């Protein structure tokens, strides 16, 4: 599979890719997402799907896909190293406080 086909596949399967990322990294709505984590997740996801991908190719795919996700509002650029994940489907439940009683 060539580069363009991989990029198209990842774009079409973005929800599956993000679910894969969430399962392997700590990701939730409004969490920080780092470029290298995204790159390695893409590489592992493609390998899981039986598509060989080199490190440099995964890096380029991550950059191009991240740019696309920025345009869609899924990634919000924080700095040169990463983004904030804007994916409301990954909202976590409210934090709970528990009272501990001493005996």
C-alpha positions as CSV (number, residue, x, y, z in Angstrom):
1,X,0.0,0.0,0.0
2,X,1.5,3.4,-1.0
3,X,1.6,6.5,1.1
4,X,-1.5,8.2,-0.4
5,X,-3.6,5.0,0.1
6,X,-2.5,4.8,3.7
7,X,-3.3,8.4,4.3
8,X,-6.7,7.9,2.7
9,X,-7.3,4.8,4.8
10,X,-6.4,6.6,8.0
11,X,-8.6,9.5,7.1
12,X,-11.6,7.3,6.4
13,X,-11.0,5.2,9.5
14,X,-10.3,8.1,11.8
15,X,-12.8,7.0,14.5
16,X,-11.2,3.5,14.5
17,X,-7.7,5.0,14.7
18,X,-8.7,7.3,17.6
19,X,-10.3,4.3,19.4
20,X,-7.0,2.4,18.9
21,X,-5.1,5.4,20.2
22,X,-7.4,5.7,23.2
23,X,-7.0,2.0,24.0
24,X,-3.2,2.2,24.0
25,X,-2.6,5.7,25.4
26,X,-4.4,7.8,28.0
27,X,-6.7,9.8,25.8
28,X,-10.0,11.5,26.6
29,X,-11.8,14.7,25.6
30,X,-9.6,17.8,26.2
31,X,-6.5,15.7,27.0
32,X,-3.1,16.5,25.7
33,X,-2.0,14.5,22.7
34,X,1.7,14.4,21.8
35,X,3.0,14.1,18.3
36,X,5.3,11.1,19.0
37,X,2.5,9.2,20.7
38,X,0.3,9.9,17.7
39,X,3.0,8.8,15.3
40,X,3.7,5.5,17.1
41,X,0.0,4.9,17.3
42,X,-0.4,5.3,13.6
43,X,2.6,3.0,13.0
44,X,1.2,0.3,15.3
45,X,-2.4,0.7,14.0
46,X,-1.2,0.2,10.4
47,X,0.9,-2.8,11.4
48,X,-2.1,-4.2,13.2
49,X,-4.0,-3.9,9.9
50,X,-1.0,-5.7,8.2
51,X,0.4,-2.6,6.4
52,X,4.1,-2.3,6.8
53,X,5.1,1.3,7.6
54,X,8.5,2.7,8.2
55,X,9.3,5.2,11.0
56,X,9.8,8.2,8.6
57,X,6.6,7.3,6.7
58,X,4.6,7.1,10.0
59,X,6.1,10.5,11.0
60,X,4.9,12.1,7.7
61,X,1.5,10.4,8.0
62,X,1.1,11.7,11.6
63,X,2.0,15.2,10.4
64,X,-0.4,15.2,7.5
65,X,-3.2,13.5,9.4
66,X,-2.8,15.9,12.4
67,X,-3.1,18.8,10.0
68,X,-6.3,17.4,8.6
69,X,-7.6,16.8,12.2
70,X,-6.8,20.4,13.0
71,X,-8.9,21.5,10.1
72,X,-11.8,19.4,11.3
73,X,-11.4,20.7,14.9
74,X,-10.5,17.3,16.3
75,X,-7.0,18.5,17.3
76,X,-6.4,21.9,18.7
77,X,-2.8,23.0,18.4
78,X,-1.2,23.7,21.8
79,X,2.4,24.0,20.8
80,X,4.9,22.4,18.4
81,X,4.8,19.1,20.3
82,X,1.1,18.5,20.4
83,X,-2.5,19.2,20.6
84,X,-5.6,19.1,22.8
85,X,-8.0,16.4,21.8
86,X,-11.4,17.8,21.0
87,X,-13.5,14.6,20.8
88,X,-16.6,14.9,22.9
89,X,-17.3,11.1,22.6
90,X,-14.3,10.6,24.9
91,X,-15.7,12.7,27.8
92,X,-15.0,11.1,31.1
93,X,-17.5,10.9,33.9
94,X,-17.5,13.5,36.7
95,X,-14.9,13.0,39.3
96,X,-16.2,11.5,42.6
97,X,-15.1,12.3,46.1
98,X,-15.3,9.6,48.7
99,X,-15.4,10.1,52.4
100,X,-13.1,7.9,54.4
101,X,-14.2,7.1,57.9
102,X,-11.6,6.3,60.5
103,X,-12.4,3.5,63.0
